[in-house]
């Protein structure tokens, strides 16, 4: 089948209109969240992705109307295409924020454990620990800003048109913070060589990398819903 879009289209718009493409972009390391303003061609080039292979997978995903497998997202599974920006953000708080509050403390403990046990043989774990702590700090502050400042401003603006200046200024701040979180996640993936557990890695090592990979996927979906779905309608 012929794709219903060209690779000159922005990746954020395609991800929004065809959420079944998200898993394909994710597998190829193509940034669909922070880099949503880029064309698919440019995003694929930045990731070093094979455009022909990706095109074939995109065609298959769209033809099958594939969902996102085990990656449960509001976009793919339960988002009404007519949902308001406010409804999307309520979902983000109830689901993605809840995920982070549950998983960040668990990953904190796990990264500390594997650094202590395996750090001598795998010095990169010191950097993994440092990057995670920075990411955790950034995300925790980000959640507070979203829930207590920016999202309420957006909900007010959506309800009665008041507070437009505060809502738009807040969105600019959140986008910048999304960029920072995305950079930290990409660096974690690089340092861990795509979360490959070494041969001498124990079960805790494996669990830590699984949870870091899940954190990455969930955060990318979180950012996508805000940058490419909620914020584009404001």
C-alpha positions in Angstrom: 0.0 0.0 0.0 1.1 3.6 -0.5 1.7 5.6 2.7 -0.9 8.3 3.3 1.9 10.7 4.0 5.3 11.7 2.6 8.6 11.6 4.5 8.6 15.4 4.1 5.7 15.5 6.6 6.6 16.4 10.2 7.1 13.3 12.3 5.0 14.8 15.2 1.9 15.3 13.0 2.2 11.7 11.5 2.6 10.3 15.0 -0.5 12.1 16.1 -2.7 11.1 13.1 -1.4 7.6 12.8 -0.4 6.4 16.4 0.3 2.9 15.1 3.5 4.4 13.6 4.9 5.2 17.0 6.3 1.7 17.6 8.0 1.7 14.2 9.7 5.1 14.9 10.7 3.8 18.4 12.3 0.6 17.0 14.4 2.7 14.6 15.5 5.1 17.2 13.7 8.0 15.5 12.7 10.9 17.8 9.0 11.4 17.5 8.5 13.4 20.7 11.1 16.2 21.3 11.9 16.1 17.6 8.3 16.2 16.5 8.9 19.4 14.5 11.3 17.7 12.1 10.4 16.0 8.9 10.4 12.1 8.9 13.3 12.3 6.5 15.4 14.5 8.7 14.5 12.6 11.9 15.5 9.3 10.3 18.8 10.8 9.0 19.6 12.1 12.5 19.0 8.6 13.9 20.9 6.8 11.1 17.7 4.8 10.3 17.2 2.9 7.1 14.4 4.8 5.4 13.4 1.9 3.1 13.1 -0.6 5.9 11.2 1.9 8.0 8.8 2.7 5.1 8.0 -1.0 4.7 7.3 -1.3 8.4 5.2 1.8 8.4 3.1 0.5 5.5 2.5 -2.8 7.3 1.6 -1.1 10.5 -0.9 1.2 8.9 -2.4 -1.5 6.7 -3.0 -3.7 9.7 -4.1 -0.8 11.8 -1.6 -2.1 14.3 -1.6 -0.9 17.8 1.5 -0.5 19.9 1.8 -4.0 21.3 2.7 -4.0 24.9 3.2 -0.3 25.1 -0.2 1.0 26.3 -0.7 4.6 25.3 -3.6 6.9 25.5 -3.0 7.9 21.8 -3.2 4.4 20.5 -5.7 2.7 22.7 -8.2 5.2 24.3 -7.8 8.7 22.9 -10.8 10.0 21.1 -9.4 11.9 18.1 -11.7 14.8 19.2 -10.4 14.8 22.8 -9.6 18.3 24.0 -6.1 19.3 25.0 -7.4 19.4 28.6 -8.6 15.8 28.4 -5.2 14.7 27.1 -3.4 16.4 30.0 -5.8 14.9 32.6 -4.8 11.5 31.2 -1.1 12.4 31.3 -1.4 13.2 35.0 -3.5 10.1 35.9 -1.3 7.7 33.9 2.2 8.9 33.0 2.7 10.9 36.1 1.5 8.0 38.2 4.0 5.7 36.4 6.9 8.0 37.1 6.0 8.4 40.8 6.0 4.6 41.1 9.0 3.7 39.0 11.5 6.4 39.7 12.1 5.4 43.4 12.4 1.7 42.3 14.9 2.5 39.6 16.8 4.7 42.0 17.3 1.7 44.4 18.2 -0.6 41.5 20.8 1.6 39.9 22.4 2.2 43.3 22.6 -1.6 43.8 24.1 -2.6 40.5 26.6 0.3 40.7 27.8 -1.0 44.1 27.9 -4.6 43.0 29.1 -4.4 39.4 30.7 -0.9 39.2 34.3 -2.2 39.5 34.0 -4.4 36.4 31.6 -2.1 34.6 32.6 1.5 35.3 29.9 2.8 32.9 27.4 2.1 35.7 28.7 5.1 37.6 27.7 7.3 34.6 24.4 5.4 34.4 23.7 6.2 38.0 24.7 9.9 37.6 22.5 10.3 34.4 19.5 8.6 36.1 19.7 10.8 39.2 19.8 13.9 37.0 16.9 12.6 35.0 14.9 11.7 38.1 15.5 15.1 39.6 14.4 16.8 36.3 11.3 14.7 35.9 10.2 15.1 39.5 10.4 18.9 39.3 8.7 18.7 35.9 5.7 16.9 37.2 5.2 19.4 40.0 5.4 22.3 37.5 2.9 20.6 35.2 0.4 19.7 37.9 0.5 22.9 39.9 1.3 25.6 37.4 1.1 24.9 33.6 -1.7 22.4 33.3 -4.1 24.4 35.5 -3.3 27.5 33.4 -4.2 25.5 30.3 -7.4 24.1 31.8 -8.5 27.6 32.7 -7.7 28.9 29.2 -9.6 26.0 27.7 -12.6 26.6 30.0 -13.1 30.4 29.8 -10.2 31.9 27.7 -8.5 33.4 30.7 -4.7 33.1 31.5 -3.7 32.6 27.8 -0.3 34.3 28.4 0.5 32.1 31.4 -0.5 28.9 29.5 1.6 29.7 26.4 4.6 30.7 28.5 4.3 27.5 30.5 4.2 25.4 27.3 7.4 27.0 26.1 9.1 26.0 29.4 7.7 22.5 29.3 9.0 22.0 25.7 12.5 23.0 26.8 12.4 20.6 29.7 11.2 17.9 27.4 14.3 18.4 25.3 16.5 18.1 28.3 14.8 14.8 29.4 15.0 13.5 25.9 18.8 14.2 25.8 19.4 12.4 29.1 17.4 9.3 27.9 19.3 9.1 24.6 22.5 9.3 26.5 21.4 6.5 28.9 20.7 4.4 25.9 24.1 5.1 24.4 26.0 4.4 27.6 24.2 1.1 28.1 24.6 0.1 24.4 20.8 -0.1 23.9 20.3 -1.7 27.4 22.4 -4.7 26.7 23.1 -6.7 29.9 26.7 -8.0 30.0 27.3 -11.8 30.4 28.2 -11.4 34.0 25.1 -9.3 34.7 22.8 -10.7 37.5 19.0 -10.7 37.6 19.0 -7.3 39.3 21.2 -5.9 36.5 18.6 -7.3 34.0 15.7 -5.8 35.9 17.3 -2.4 36.1 17.9 -2.2 32.4 14.4 -3.4 31.7 12.9 -0.7 33.9 15.2 2.0 32.4 14.0 0.9 28.9 10.4 1.0 30.1 11.0 4.5 31.6 12.3 5.7 28.2 9.3 4.3 26.3 6.8 5.8 28.7 8.5 9.1 28.9 8.6 9.4 25.1 4.9 8.7 24.9 4.3 11.2 27.7 6.2 13.9 25.8 4.6 13.0 22.5 1.1 13.4 24.0 2.0 16.9 25.2 4.2 18.2 22.4 2.4 16.7 19.4 -1.2 16.3 20.6 -2.2 18.6 23.5 0.0 21.6 22.8 -0.6 21.8 19.1 -4.2 22.6 19.6 -3.5 25.6 21.9 
